[in-house]
Amino acid sequence: MADAAKKLSEIELEQALGELRGWAVVAGKLQRTYEFLDFVEAWGFMSSAALVIQQMDHHPEWFNVYHRVRVDLVTHDAGGISARDVALARRLDEIAARRTRA
């Protein structure tokens, strides 16, 4: 995959989307909404993810309403979606898979 700080080409982005279940490009950002059983599970996901996010030093835009967490990923320095966003999306999927979902 391309350099982590470089915007992905359309081909690279399509390839990444083919490997990321539930993710789509919305308004130029990689986006997914996770659904959990309740607020506590959603908050637990966010708490677990925060540790990984801080370690990766790549902070998403995310929004929590009750049992849903919407995540938007974009690398502003690259002017679009980069390999850093794809890597974080994969890690978030791993964390979400360990939580109880509705």
N, C-alpha and C positions, 0 to 999 in steps of 0.2 A: 504494500500500500504506500501511498505518497508520504512525503515528509509530514510529520505531525502538525506543523504550523502552517502548512500549505492547504489552500482550499482544494477539495476533491474535485476532480473532473466529473462530468456527467456520467461517464462510464464507471468510474470508481464509486460514485454515489449509488448508482443503480445496483452495482455488485454488492455493496454494503447493505442496501435495503433488502436485497434478496436473502441475506444472512440474518437480518434482524427482524424477528417476528413481532408484529404489532407496531412497528415504527413507520412513520411517513414524514414526508417533507411538507410542512405547513408554514406559509409565509417566510420561506427561506431558512427555516430551522428544522432540525430533526426533532420530531415530537412523538410522544407516546403518553397515553393515559393508563395508569395502573388502577385496578379496582381491588379492594380488600374487603374483608367481612365487616369491618367497622372502623371507626376513627382511630382506635388504639392500634390496630394493625397497620393502618396507613401511617400513623405517626412513628410507629416502630420501624417501618421501612425507611422513612425519612431520617430517623436517628442513625440507623445502621449505615445508610448511604452517605450521610454527612461525613463520617470518618474516612471513607474511601475517597469521597470528593475532595476533602481537604488534603489527603495524601497525594492525590493526582494533581492538585492545584489547578483544577478546572471546574469552575462553579457554574451549575446550570441555573436557568430560570425555572422555578417550579412552584406549583400552586396546589394547595390542599383544601378540599371541601369534603367534609365528612369522611367517606371511605374511598375517595378518589384522590390520586396524586397525578397531576399532569406535569410532564417534564419537557422543557424546550432546550435543545442543545445547539449552540453555534459558537464558532471561534471568531470573535470580533476582529482580532488581529489579522486573521486570514481572509476576512471579508466573506465568510460563509462557513459551510460545514467542512470540517477537517477530520483527519484520522483520530485526533484527540476526542472528538465528539463520538465517533464510532466506538472507540475503546471504552469511553465512559458509559455509553448505551449498553454495551455488553456486560459491563460490571453491574450496572443497575438491574439488568435482567437476571443476573445471577443472584443478587440480593433479594429481588422480588420473588424469585422461585422458592426461596426458603421461608417466605411468609405465607400465612393462610389467606387464600384469596376466595372471593365469592364466586 
